[in-house]
Structure formats: C-alpha cells, structure tokens
Amino acid sequence: MRKKLAAILTGIFISVFSLTTVSQAQTTNNQGLNAKQQGIVTIAAFTAKGDLEKLKTALNEGLDAGLTVNEIKEVLVQMYAYCGFPRSLNGISTFMSVMEERKAKGIKDEIGKEASPLPTNKSRIELGTEIQTSLIGAPASGAIYTFTPAIDAFLKDHLFGDIFGRDNIDFQSREIATISALASMEGVNSQLQSHFKVGFNTDLTEAQMMSLISVLEAKVGKKEADNAKEVLNIVLSNR
C-alpha cells in the first residue's frame, strides 16, 4: 500500500513538474521585445520617416531604456542603407543635439563598445557573402543579381561585409531596425517580407515580431502597423 501511494505521489510530482516546465517554456517563447529592442524600433522608424521631432523623443527614450550611445549610432549609420544618406545624416545630427541637451542636464549615458576591426584573413566580399548566406539561409540568387551584378557585389561587399560585419550590435538588433524602417516606408513590402524571414533566421520569435508591430501601432502609426501585420501573416503562412 505504501509503495502504491509513493508511486502515485511520484507520478503527480512528475506531472506537475512537466506542466511547470512547459508553462515556463511557453512564457519564454511568448516574450516580446525588451525595452532596449523597443527603443530600436522607434529610432529606426522615425529615422526612416524623417520625423525628427518624434525621433528626438525616441532617442531619449532609447537611452533611458539602456541603449548605449554607440548602439544608437550604429542603428543610425545602418539606416542609410535602407532609407538613404540624407535621413541617416539627419538622424545622426538629431542624436548629436540630444546628447548635448542630456549632457547639459548632467545626464551621463553609457558610451558602449566600439566595433571590432573587420577580419584580416578574408576580403569584405568574402565576409559579406558568408554573413548574407547565413542570414538568408542559402546563397543569394535571382534574376536581379544576374541583370545587375554591381548590386550583388555592393550588397555582399558593403551592406553585409562593411555594415553587418560590425559587431557592436547583434544581427537581431540589426533586423529589428531594418524591419522597423521598412515598415515605416511605402512601396517596399517585398523587402519587408524578406527581412521578416531573415529576422526569424536570427531566432527572433513570432511573439517578438508581433511585439515589434505593437510598438509601431502605439508609437508610429496604425497604417504602418496594419501593413506590417499583413506582410508578417504572409511570411507566417509560408513557414
């Protein structure tokens, strides 16, 4: 009788432990973006839109959330690859003004790490090809690259080699920034769809993608959020 009772209690313990483990795993998988990642969303979005007043607010909020100065600089630098030099430069100029104002108030923000030198044992195009292949999940191919080989070289050499090869922010942060920027621009849904896929390849979760869209809706605009949700649903339906 005692042995039977012990076996029953053991079974109950195992069941409870299993349910707790599953619940914890589900909680982990359902976590959205953290405060720093949410800061990247709005910084990238308002830089892409050219809304410098709202960008100023987003930059302050990003710093308050724990983003370092160099992390924000890196996001603003990367933006030129997706929304052009003018808006990237305007974003950097706005950030300089924010830093001056915060310094005048006695706020000391963490500078953060500088990017490490690029590897010397391979060319930038070799490095970029490796990074691009890793993020896409296969070697890049398509008629556009055959039609215009120069754009293929620029993407591999410069975007993925020079920019994505810098290590002071990780690939997830870069994709959060890219998705947020593209979601805030019109006429780039094919690229947005591609970067949602790349985002999943960096192990961003569906919950984090939905969190990103929620930030867009709350801080940027319902139109941008609705469009991003439609594009994400296409990606999810094909996974």
Residue pairs with C-beta under 8 A, 6 or more apart in sequence:
29 205
29 207
30 205
30 207
31 205
31 207
31 208
32 207
32 208
32 210
32 211
32 214
33 41
33 176
33 208
33 211
33 212
33 215
35 65
35 66
36 62
36 65
36 66
36 67
36 71
37 172
37 173
37 176
37 208
37 212
38 65
38 211
38 215
39 58
39 61
39 62
39 63
39 65
39 67
40 62
40 67
40 75
40 173
40 176
40 177
40 180
41 176
41 177
41 180
41 212
41 215
41 216
41 219
42 54
42 58
42 61
42 62
42 180
42 215
42 219
42 220
43 55
43 58
43 59
43 62
43 72
43 75
43 76
43 91
43 177
44 75
44 79
44 176
44 177
44 178
44 180
44 181
44 184
45 58
45 180
45 181
45 183
45 184
45 216
45 219
45 220
45 224
46 52
46 54
46 55
46 58
46 184
46 220
47 55
47 75
47 76
47 79
47 83
47 87
47 88
47 90
47 91
47 181
48 79
48 82
48 83
48 87
48 180
48 181
48 182
48 184
48 185
49 184
49 185
49 220
50 87
50 90
52 90
52 91
52 94
54 219
55 91
55 94
56 94
56 97
56 98
58 219
59 72
59 94
59 95
59 98
60 98
60 102
62 72
63 69
63 72
63 98
63 102
63 107
63 109
66 110
68 109
68 110
68 111
68 112
68 113
69 99
69 109
69 110
69 111
69 112
70 111
70 112
70 113
70 114
70 168
71 112
71 168
71 169
71 173
72 95
73 92
73 95
74 115
74 166
74 168
74 169
75 169
75 173
75 177
76 88
76 91
76 92
76 95
77 88
77 92
77 163
78 163
78 174
78 177
78 178
79 87
79 88
79 91
79 177
79 181
80 87
80 88
80 89
81 158
81 159
81 163
82 178
82 181
82 182
82 185
83 181
83 185
99 109
102 109
112 168
113 168
114 168
115 166
115 167
115 168
116 166
116 167
116 168
118 124
118 127
118 161
118 162
118 165
118 166
119 127
119 165
122 130
123 161
124 157
124 158
124 161
124 162
124 165
125 153
125 156
125 157
125 161
126 161
127 160
127 161
127 165
128 155
128 156
128 157
128 158
128 159
128 160
128 161
128 162
128 164
128 165
129 139
129 156
129 160
129 161
131 160
131 161
131 164
131 165
132 140
132 155
132 156
132 160
132 164
133 139
133 140
134 201
135 160
135 164
135 171
135 175
135 198
135 201
135 202
136 197
136 198
136 201
137 197
137 201
140 152
140 155
140 156
144 151
145 151
145 152
164 171
164 174
170 202
171 202
172 199
172 202
172 203
172 204
175 195
175 198
175 199
175 202
175 204
176 199
176 204
176 212
178 195
178 198
179 192
179 195
179 196
179 199
179 209
179 212
179 228
180 212
180 216
182 188
182 191
182 192
182 195
183 192
183 213
183 216
183 220
183 224
183 225
183 227
183 228
183 231
184 216
184 220
184 224
189 227
189 231
192 228
192 231
193 231
193 234
193 235
196 209
196 231
196 232
196 235
197 235
199 209
200 209
200 235
200 239
206 236
209 232
210 232
212 228
213 225
213 228
213 229
213 232
214 225
216 224
216 225
216 228
217 224
217 225
217 226
